[in-house]
């Protein structure tokens, strides 16, 4: 089977070179080893181009916000602590979008499909009264096991609706969340800590994780430096999954998924089924979404049910796009940069702006930035 | 063809509305809903939503799909309503002024939406959805933060106590029932007087006729040709991009007027959420009739509005009767709305993929 692998690698390389329009062409974490060493001037210019306008604007905005925070003697270490916590909390959900883009499914607005799997895992483990690492592990495991058939079905539907994946994904996600709302209300969970006190049936809208696995990962190896507390465990997990994902897309399997997207006909000639790789991408994305929400819940301290996951895909998509991804190209670096930028903005904006404006302008700003970014990506004419 | 097989073919063709009619009927029977109650509710809801659902038809004809951007049109209607109430307009004159004022705003909004659609060909629906979200954010910036601070606006009853930002609800009693009671008619059903909004229904009927007439115009035929095959239409000399803009503008203006009809009946404006669900509910209503992403007719718009809103009224009551909990019915109707849209999108894309 070594024969088909070569043209496949060639296809992937061609694709990385083809992403000229503002996205960094090189591979994510490790420095590009194949390209010749660039001179200092061209390197600066390349950096500016790679950073792209949205990132520069958001980055500048973030610096201004921090400058105001410093100038008005706000609790800057506290802001940084909160930012770090939110970056760690949301990272996996953003990373979950990556396989879908690599696999040619576009922006995965169907992320709630994975999220409800993870939530089911949390609820089942809580209902069984599992605590600590066992509880967290069980939640993640159940979420993962559920997400595989769900992701497979999702992929099967997306394969029959090519060209409309984003719209179909959005509404599948909405339908899944509203369908699960009925499930949460009717499902036979009887743990009195989870169900409404009145009537004894129907899960509460938010379930507290205190006493179960509240901030378990956040506290793992956590330390404080210069007044900033670092949620080491969650950050390490995020970093670990980023590394794994980056590595995965360098294995033959991962390259196959990306190559099939870059050139379906070529891939077919090489013995790769585009249908199969798309399904694999959907499963990977859904599974990471399920894990992502379990990590999110332990860090947040609450499991949010019913309509809470309805719009969760949109901020995650905005993170990835702010990081520099496009509808058809994304790297792990985009995930990290985007999560850091967008989550920091969201954290810092509220306390800083509330000094100037009454009322929560940060929520409005989030709506504008998030959806403006998505719309920009959707209407962008990608160079080929 | 025998009568039985013809009936079977007809049933298969209309399976979606038949399914929903059955669901409505079953729910009504379970919850023991009186036909008179249902009839008066339908009269109300049809007159509120009919025009909004009609506003979806032209973009479907032009091949733009379901216009999730009508939310933006609804916002134009609301902006006009807020301004007219602020300037002290009332009655049918006030409503007419609001409709006049809404038109240029909706034209500008529709033009912007149409330009987005032209840049996002093949992704119009998801772009329209996101454009609606974005417009919602911009709307909040204007009405929650700029009104009273940057934009001069002196009305203590409308502005929040902090001095800027509109209150969560705007009282529209000055224009309430302006259209509904233009031709006052009340019918006594089982002892209670039910308002029959003759003028509103006539107006909705008129727009239905307008839509039918529009199909026969040159522009209507061009849009139909574009909907069938944009490439062939472009080669035939039809200005595709321009016509797509016109179709979007038309839809946005109709949605603005539709939202005004909705608001004049309701009598209050939820400043920050009245428009949010407009797109989803109007689209679900249209699809319940068996309309698709590429084909929808005026009768389907009317039938769908009635069926969907029957389900809307019935399902919480049925949920309460069945499980003792109205909440289940509420989740169920939201699930139906999303589910119907999902099914229509999947079927549409599936069919397109097979071609």
Interface residues (C-beta under 8 A of the other chain):
Chain A: X109 X157 X160 X161 X162 X163 X164 X166 X167 X168 X170 X171 X172 X174 X175 X178 X179 X181 X182 X185 X186 X199 X202 X306 X314 X357 X358 X359 X361 X364 X365 X366 X367 X368 X370 X371 X372 X374 X375 X378 X379 X381
Chain B: X116 X119 X120 X122 X123 X125 X126 X127 X129 X130 X131 X133 X134 X136 X137 X138 X140 X141 X144 X145 X160 X162 X165 X323 X325 X327 X328 X331 X332 X334 X335 X337 X338 X339 X341 X342 X345 X346 X348 X349 X350 X352 X353
